[in-house]
Amino acid sequence: MTDTATDRSTDPQKAPSTPPQGGQGVMARIRSYTPTLRVQRVLAMLLLIAQGGITVTGSIVRVTGSGLGCNTWPNCHDGSLVPVAGAAPMIQQIIEFGNRLLTFVVAAAALLVFIAMVKAGRRAELKTLAFVSGIGVIVQAVIGGMSVLLDLQWWAVAIHFLPSMILVWIAAILYTRIAQPDDGTATRQFPDLIRILAFVAAVCLAAVLVTGTMVTGSGPHSGDAGVGMEGRLEVDTRIMTYIHAAAMYIYLGFTLVVAFLLHRVKAGDAAKRTAWVLLAMIVVQWAIGLTQFYLGVPRWTVPAHIAMSSVVVAFSAFLYAHGRVREGGTGTSPTGSPVGDARLAASRA
Protein backbone atom coordinates (compact mmCIF):
# COMPACT_ATOMS: atom_id res chain seq x y z
CA MET A 1 0.00 0.00 0.00
CA THR A 2 1.30 3.48 -0.92
CA ASP A 3 1.90 5.83 1.96
CA THR A 4 -0.58 8.75 1.67
CA ALA A 5 1.82 11.33 3.15
CA THR A 6 4.53 10.29 0.70
CA ASP A 7 2.06 10.50 -2.18
CA ARG A 8 1.11 14.08 -1.35
CA SER A 9 4.71 15.20 -0.92
CA THR A 10 5.86 13.83 -4.27
CA ASP A 11 2.79 14.45 -6.44
CA PRO A 12 2.30 18.15 -7.21
CA GLN A 13 -1.34 17.49 -8.07
CA LYS A 14 -1.98 16.24 -4.54
CA ALA A 15 0.37 18.54 -2.66
CA PRO A 16 -1.55 21.01 -0.45
CA SER A 17 -1.26 24.63 -1.62
CA THR A 18 0.40 27.03 0.79
CA PRO A 19 -0.32 30.75 0.77
CA PRO A 20 2.59 33.12 0.08
CA GLN A 21 4.42 34.03 3.24
CA GLY A 22 5.78 37.35 4.56
CA GLY A 23 6.24 40.19 2.11
CA GLN A 24 5.06 38.11 -0.84
CA GLY A 25 1.75 37.51 0.90
CA VAL A 26 1.25 41.21 1.59
CA MET A 27 2.03 42.14 -2.01
CA ALA A 28 -0.32 39.44 -3.28
CA ARG A 29 -3.14 40.80 -1.12
CA ILE A 30 -2.45 44.34 -2.36
CA ARG A 31 -2.48 43.24 -5.99
CA SER A 32 -5.75 41.36 -5.54
CA TYR A 33 -7.42 44.04 -3.41
CA THR A 34 -10.55 45.57 -4.92
CA PRO A 35 -11.88 48.68 -3.15
CA THR A 36 -15.57 48.68 -2.29
CA LEU A 37 -17.87 51.54 -3.14
CA ARG A 38 -17.61 52.83 0.43
CA VAL A 39 -13.80 52.91 0.27
CA GLN A 40 -13.93 54.68 -3.08
CA ARG A 41 -16.22 57.40 -1.73
CA VAL A 42 -14.16 57.86 1.43
CA LEU A 43 -11.04 58.37 -0.68
CA ALA A 44 -12.89 60.78 -2.98
CA MET A 45 -14.14 62.78 0.02
CA LEU A 46 -10.59 62.96 1.39
CA LEU A 47 -9.44 64.27 -1.98
CA LEU A 48 -12.19 66.89 -1.98
CA ILE A 49 -11.27 68.02 1.54
CA ALA A 50 -7.58 68.10 0.63
CA GLN A 51 -8.21 70.17 -2.51
CA GLY A 52 -10.18 72.71 -0.51
CA GLY A 53 -7.93 72.54 2.54
CA ILE A 54 -4.74 73.46 0.73
CA THR A 55 -6.35 76.72 -0.40
CA VAL A 56 -6.96 77.55 3.26
CA THR A 57 -3.34 76.90 4.21
CA GLY A 58 -2.34 78.99 1.20
CA SER A 59 -4.41 81.87 2.56
CA ILE A 60 -2.66 81.48 5.92
CA VAL A 61 0.63 81.84 4.08
CA ARG A 62 -0.68 85.06 2.57
CA VAL A 63 -2.08 86.75 5.69
CA THR A 64 0.99 85.89 7.79
CA GLY A 65 3.30 87.40 5.17
CA SER A 66 5.03 84.05 4.69
CA GLY A 67 4.83 83.88 0.90
CA LEU A 68 8.57 84.36 0.53
CA GLY A 69 9.49 82.42 3.68
CA CYS A 70 10.90 80.06 1.06
CA ASN A 71 12.16 82.47 -1.57
CA THR A 72 12.82 80.06 -4.41
CA TRP A 73 11.40 76.88 -5.93
CA PRO A 74 11.54 73.87 -5.88
CA ASN A 75 14.13 74.43 -3.12
CA CYS A 76 13.13 76.48 -0.09
CA HIS A 77 16.31 78.55 -0.44
CA ASP A 78 19.22 78.39 -2.85
CA GLY A 79 21.03 75.14 -2.19
CA SER A 80 18.58 73.93 0.45
CA LEU A 81 15.34 72.03 0.05
CA VAL A 82 14.35 72.80 3.65
CA PRO A 83 14.23 76.02 5.74
CA VAL A 84 17.55 77.59 6.69
CA ALA A 85 18.10 79.40 9.99
CA GLY A 86 18.50 83.13 9.41
CA ALA A 87 17.37 83.12 5.76
CA ALA A 88 13.98 84.48 6.84
CA PRO A 89 11.95 84.47 10.06
CA MET A 90 11.71 80.77 10.96
CA ILE A 91 7.95 80.87 11.58
CA GLN A 92 7.41 82.21 8.06
CA GLN A 93 9.68 79.54 6.61
CA ILE A 94 7.79 76.82 8.48
CA ILE A 95 4.40 78.12 7.30
CA GLU A 96 5.44 78.33 3.65
CA PHE A 97 7.37 75.05 3.70
CA GLY A 98 4.48 73.32 5.46
CA ASN A 99 2.10 74.50 2.77
CA ARG A 100 4.43 73.07 0.14
CA LEU A 101 4.54 69.73 1.92
CA LEU A 102 0.73 69.58 1.87
CA THR A 103 0.97 69.37 -1.90
CA PHE A 104 2.27 65.82 -1.44
CA VAL A 105 -0.75 65.01 0.73
CA VAL A 106 -3.12 66.21 -1.99
CA ALA A 107 -1.11 64.36 -4.64
CA ALA A 108 -1.26 61.16 -2.56
CA ALA A 109 -5.04 61.51 -2.19
CA ALA A 110 -5.44 61.98 -5.95
CA LEU A 111 -3.19 58.98 -6.65
CA LEU A 112 -5.13 56.75 -4.26
CA VAL A 113 -8.44 57.73 -5.86
CA PHE A 114 -7.08 57.00 -9.34
CA ILE A 115 -5.72 53.62 -8.22
CA ALA A 116 -9.07 52.83 -6.60
CA MET A 117 -10.89 53.63 -9.86
CA VAL A 118 -8.56 51.35 -11.80
CA LYS A 119 -8.61 48.51 -9.26
CA ALA A 120 -12.41 48.62 -9.08
CA GLY A 121 -12.71 48.62 -12.87
CA ARG A 122 -14.78 51.80 -12.86
CA ARG A 123 -16.02 53.52 -16.02
CA ALA A 124 -13.79 55.79 -18.12
CA GLU A 125 -15.52 58.97 -16.88
CA LEU A 126 -14.41 58.36 -13.29
CA LYS A 127 -10.89 57.36 -14.24
CA THR A 128 -10.57 60.54 -16.31
CA LEU A 129 -11.78 62.77 -13.48
CA ALA A 130 -9.35 61.10 -11.07
CA PHE A 131 -6.48 61.39 -13.55
CA VAL A 132 -7.17 65.07 -14.21
CA SER A 133 -7.23 65.68 -10.45
CA GLY A 134 -3.73 64.23 -10.15
CA ILE A 135 -2.36 66.18 -13.11
CA GLY A 136 -3.97 69.31 -11.70
CA VAL A 137 -2.05 68.94 -8.44
CA ILE A 138 1.23 68.83 -10.36
CA VAL A 139 0.27 71.86 -12.44
CA GLN A 140 -0.74 73.73 -9.29
CA ALA A 141 2.63 73.00 -7.68
CA VAL A 142 4.40 74.48 -10.71
CA ILE A 143 2.15 77.55 -10.74
CA GLY A 144 2.79 78.04 -7.02
CA GLY A 145 6.53 77.87 -7.64
CA MET A 146 6.23 80.41 -10.44
CA SER A 147 4.34 82.82 -8.17
CA VAL A 148 7.25 82.68 -5.71
CA LEU A 149 9.81 83.23 -8.47
CA LEU A 150 7.73 86.21 -9.65
CA ASP A 151 7.82 87.73 -6.13
CA LEU A 152 4.09 87.19 -5.57
CA GLN A 153 2.81 89.42 -8.37
CA TRP A 154 -0.94 89.70 -7.81
CA TRP A 155 -1.88 88.05 -11.10
CA ALA A 156 0.47 85.11 -10.45
CA VAL A 157 -1.15 84.54 -7.05
CA ALA A 158 -4.62 84.78 -8.66
CA ILE A 159 -3.66 82.21 -11.30
CA HIS A 160 -2.49 79.96 -8.46
CA PHE A 161 -5.84 80.21 -6.62
CA LEU A 162 -8.32 79.85 -9.46
CA PRO A 163 -7.22 76.38 -10.69
CA SER A 164 -7.67 75.15 -7.11
CA MET A 165 -11.35 76.00 -7.39
CA ILE A 166 -11.53 74.02 -10.64
CA LEU A 167 -9.94 71.06 -8.87
CA VAL A 168 -12.46 71.37 -6.02
CA TRP A 169 -15.26 71.31 -8.64
CA ILE A 170 -13.80 68.20 -10.30
CA ALA A 171 -13.36 66.43 -6.94
CA ALA A 172 -16.98 67.22 -6.00
CA ILE A 173 -18.29 65.87 -9.32
CA LEU A 174 -16.15 62.76 -8.88
CA TYR A 175 -17.43 62.17 -5.34
CA THR A 176 -21.05 62.44 -6.51
CA ARG A 177 -20.71 60.20 -9.56
CA ILE A 178 -18.72 57.44 -7.89
CA ALA A 179 -21.94 56.39 -6.14
CA GLN A 180 -23.70 55.83 -9.48
CA PRO A 181 -23.44 52.32 -11.02
CA ASP A 182 -21.29 51.95 -14.12
CA ASP A 183 -23.89 49.81 -15.87
CA GLY A 184 -26.73 52.21 -15.07
CA THR A 185 -28.46 54.38 -17.62
CA ALA A 186 -27.73 58.11 -17.58
CA THR A 187 -31.00 59.94 -17.01
CA ARG A 188 -31.86 63.62 -16.63
CA GLN A 189 -33.31 64.50 -13.25
CA PHE A 190 -34.73 67.87 -14.24
CA PRO A 191 -35.43 69.77 -17.49
CA ASP A 192 -32.72 71.24 -19.69
CA LEU A 193 -33.77 74.77 -18.71
CA ILE A 194 -32.78 74.15 -15.08
CA ARG A 195 -29.48 72.54 -16.09
CA ILE A 196 -28.74 75.54 -18.31
CA LEU A 197 -29.55 77.93 -15.48
CA ALA A 198 -27.35 75.88 -13.12
CA PHE A 199 -24.53 76.17 -15.66
CA VAL A 200 -25.09 79.94 -15.98
CA ALA A 201 -24.97 80.15 -12.18
CA ALA A 202 -21.63 78.30 -12.29
CA VAL A 203 -20.32 80.84 -14.82
CA CYS A 204 -21.45 83.63 -12.49
CA LEU A 205 -19.62 81.86 -9.66
CA ALA A 206 -16.47 81.91 -11.79
CA ALA A 207 -16.92 85.68 -12.16
CA VAL A 208 -17.29 85.96 -8.38
CA LEU A 209 -14.03 84.09 -7.87
CA VAL A 210 -12.12 86.08 -10.48
CA THR A 211 -13.26 89.44 -9.12
CA GLY A 212 -12.50 88.17 -5.62
CA THR A 213 -8.86 87.58 -6.58
CA MET A 214 -8.79 91.12 -7.96
CA VAL A 215 -10.08 92.51 -4.66
CA THR A 216 -7.36 90.56 -2.87
CA GLY A 217 -4.79 91.64 -5.44
CA SER A 218 -5.48 95.29 -4.73
CA GLY A 219 -5.84 94.87 -0.97
CA PRO A 220 -3.45 94.96 1.98
CA HIS A 221 -2.37 91.31 2.08
CA SER A 222 0.41 90.99 -0.49
CA GLY A 223 1.61 87.66 0.88
CA ASP A 224 4.95 88.93 2.17
CA ALA A 225 5.86 92.02 4.18
CA GLY A 226 8.94 92.58 2.03
CA VAL A 227 6.86 92.83 -1.13
CA GLY A 228 4.64 95.63 0.15
CA MET A 229 2.35 97.14 -2.47
CA GLU A 230 4.76 96.50 -5.33
CA GLY A 231 3.24 94.17 -7.88
CA ARG A 232 -0.26 94.81 -6.52
CA LEU A 233 -3.28 95.47 -8.73
CA GLU A 234 -3.55 99.22 -9.14
CA VAL A 235 -7.30 99.73 -8.86
CA ASP A 236 -9.50 101.20 -6.17
CA THR A 237 -10.15 98.32 -3.77
CA ARG A 238 -13.52 99.73 -2.73
CA ILE A 239 -14.79 99.90 -6.30
CA MET A 240 -13.41 96.42 -7.00
CA THR A 241 -15.26 95.18 -3.93
CA TYR A 242 -18.54 96.59 -5.29
CA ILE A 243 -17.96 94.78 -8.59
CA HIS A 244 -17.21 91.57 -6.70
CA ALA A 245 -20.38 91.98 -4.64
CA ALA A 246 -22.47 92.62 -7.76
CA ALA A 247 -21.19 89.38 -9.31
CA MET A 248 -22.08 87.56 -6.09
CA TYR A 249 -25.64 88.92 -6.09
CA ILE A 250 -26.11 87.85 -9.71
CA TYR A 251 -24.84 84.38 -8.82
CA LEU A 252 -27.16 84.25 -5.82
CA GLY A 253 -30.09 85.30 -8.01
CA PHE A 254 -29.54 82.53 -10.54
CA THR A 255 -29.13 79.99 -7.75
CA LEU A 256 -32.41 81.12 -6.18
CA VAL A 257 -34.18 80.67 -9.52
CA VAL A 258 -32.71 77.17 -9.87
CA ALA A 259 -33.83 76.24 -6.33
CA PHE A 260 -37.35 77.59 -7.00
CA LEU A 261 -37.69 75.71 -10.29
CA LEU A 262 -36.45 72.49 -8.71
CA HIS A 263 -39.42 72.61 -6.37
CA ARG A 264 -41.82 73.52 -9.17
CA VAL A 265 -40.85 70.47 -11.25
CA LYS A 266 -40.72 68.18 -8.21
CA ALA A 267 -37.08 67.19 -8.69
CA GLY A 268 -35.42 64.59 -6.51
CA ASP A 269 -34.98 65.27 -2.80
CA ALA A 270 -31.19 65.16 -3.10
CA ALA A 271 -31.15 68.01 -5.63
CA LYS A 272 -33.55 70.13 -3.57
CA ARG A 273 -31.59 69.61 -0.36
CA THR A 274 -28.35 70.48 -2.13
CA ALA A 275 -29.88 73.68 -3.50
CA TRP A 276 -30.98 74.83 -0.03
CA VAL A 277 -27.63 73.99 1.54
CA LEU A 278 -25.87 75.87 -1.26
CA LEU A 279 -28.04 78.94 -0.68
CA ALA A 280 -27.23 78.79 3.03
CA MET A 281 -23.50 78.57 2.29
CA ILE A 282 -23.73 81.56 -0.06
CA VAL A 283 -25.38 83.59 2.71
CA VAL A 284 -22.59 82.61 5.12
CA GLN A 285 -19.99 83.62 2.55
CA TRP A 286 -21.79 86.92 1.99
CA ALA A 287 -21.74 87.59 5.75
CA ILE A 288 -17.98 86.93 5.92
CA GLY A 289 -17.37 89.21 2.95
CA LEU A 290 -19.46 91.95 4.54
CA THR A 291 -17.48 91.59 7.75
CA GLN A 292 -14.24 91.94 5.79
CA PHE A 293 -15.50 95.08 4.07
CA TYR A 294 -16.53 96.91 7.23
CA LEU A 295 -13.61 95.73 9.40
CA GLY A 296 -10.89 96.45 6.86
CA VAL A 297 -10.10 92.83 5.95
CA PRO A 298 -8.75 91.53 9.28
CA ARG A 299 -6.42 88.57 8.85
CA TRP A 300 -8.67 85.98 10.49
CA THR A 301 -11.43 86.58 7.95
CA VAL A 302 -9.33 85.65 4.93
CA PRO A 303 -8.91 81.89 5.65
CA ALA A 304 -12.62 81.73 6.56
CA HIS A 305 -13.57 83.42 3.28
CA ILE A 306 -11.30 81.11 1.27
CA ALA A 307 -12.64 78.02 3.06
CA MET A 308 -16.21 79.02 2.26
CA SER A 309 -15.23 79.58 -1.37
CA SER A 310 -14.32 75.90 -1.58
CA VAL A 311 -17.56 74.92 0.16
CA VAL A 312 -19.68 77.02 -2.21
CA VAL A 313 -17.85 75.66 -5.27
CA ALA A 314 -18.27 72.08 -4.02
CA PHE A 315 -22.02 72.42 -3.43
CA SER A 316 -22.45 74.19 -6.77
CA ALA A 317 -20.80 71.16 -8.37
CA PHE A 318 -23.02 68.80 -6.35
CA LEU A 319 -26.11 70.62 -7.59
CA TYR A 320 -24.96 70.58 -11.19
CA ALA A 321 -24.09 66.87 -10.96
CA HIS A 322 -27.62 66.05 -9.74
CA GLY A 323 -28.92 67.07 -13.16
CA ARG A 324 -27.75 63.84 -14.75
CA VAL A 325 -27.39 60.59 -12.83
CA ARG A 326 -26.96 56.91 -13.69
CA GLU A 327 -29.82 54.72 -12.54
CA GLY A 328 -30.69 51.05 -12.77
CA GLY A 329 -27.96 48.57 -13.63
CA THR A 330 -27.58 45.29 -11.83
CA GLY A 331 -28.90 46.62 -8.56
CA THR A 332 -26.89 46.74 -5.34
CA SER A 333 -23.22 46.59 -6.28
CA PRO A 334 -20.37 46.37 -3.76
CA THR A 335 -17.96 48.23 -6.07
CA GLY A 336 -20.25 50.13 -8.45
CA SER A 337 -18.85 48.20 -11.41
CA PRO A 338 -19.64 44.73 -12.81
CA VAL A 339 -15.92 44.30 -13.50
CA GLY A 340 -15.06 45.31 -9.94
CA ASP A 341 -17.75 43.07 -8.49
CA ALA A 342 -16.27 40.08 -10.34
CA ARG A 343 -12.77 40.93 -9.10
CA LEU A 344 -14.01 41.33 -5.53
CA ALA A 345 -15.84 38.00 -5.66
CA ALA A 346 -12.74 36.28 -7.04
CA SER A 347 -10.51 37.76 -4.33
CA ARG A 348 -12.91 36.51 -1.63
CA ALA A 349 -13.27 33.04 -3.09
Protein Blocks (a to p, Z undefined) as FASTA:
>chain_A
ZZfklmmmmmmklpccdddehjllmmmmmmmpccdfklmmmmmmmmmmmmmmmmmmmmmm
mmnopmmmpacdfbfbghiabdcehjacfklmmmmmmmmmmmmmmmmmmmmmmmmmmmno
pafklmmmmmmmmmmmmmmmmmmmmmmmnoopaklmmmmmmmmmmmmmmmmmmmmmmmpc
fkbccddfbdfklmmmmmmmmmmmmmmmmmmmmmmmmmmbnopaklmmnhiacddfklmm
mmmmmmmmmmmmmmmmmmmmmmmnopafklmmmmmmmmmmmmmmmmmmmmmmmnoppakl
mmmmmmmmmmmmmmmmmmmmmmpcceehjbjafklpaklmmmmmmmmZZ
